[in-house]
Amino acid sequence: MSQVVESPDSSGSSIQSAIDAYINAEMPLDVPHIEISTWIVNQGLFDLPFETHLKVCDKQVAEALRSASRVDSRGRTVRKYVCYRAPFQGDGDTKERQAWLWSDAFQVSASHAHTAALAMRLGIRKDCRSLDATVASMNENNPNLRDNPIRLSWDFTDEVEGDSGDPGKPR
């Protein structure tokens, strides 16, 4: 039997060994990832210590805060909370460290609001760079795309100016 994955590190290398076992078992990749995860757990290849449960909960809390929204006075669906990176010293901490802190988007200080907006913009930029490199590589290396390469438009003007955040709802 394959080795049980414990305490996956942030690079994902531990889970990668479980994914490799899935692939080596000749299981399909063109399935929802929950099916891959189910196979890995059912094979006993994944076990979570308390610290990892805490990290999973932490990620879910962050995702819930990130996805929370409200409708503003102009009818736009907007984020309810924003996060910004700031110095932080928690209870029992002996030294100050950097942390992502959350605040109500309508109450956050001006400096933290600017920091939050810049962080969101940098995230979009990273996603665009990653998407551009991935698509270019797929077009170059996937023989199925030689006659029909993926072509993306990087002009989001219509989507940004015409989308209120709700599909089909004008701004």
Secondary structure, 3 states (H helix, E strand, C coil): CCCCEECCCCCCHHHHHHHHHHHHCCCCCCCCHHHHHHHHHHCCCEECCHHHHHHHHHHHHHHHHHHCEEECCCCCEEECEEEEEEEECCCCCCCCEEEEEEEECCCCCHHHHHHHHHHHHHHHHHHHHHHHHHHHHHHHHCHHHCCCCCCCCCCCHHHHHHCCCCCCCCC
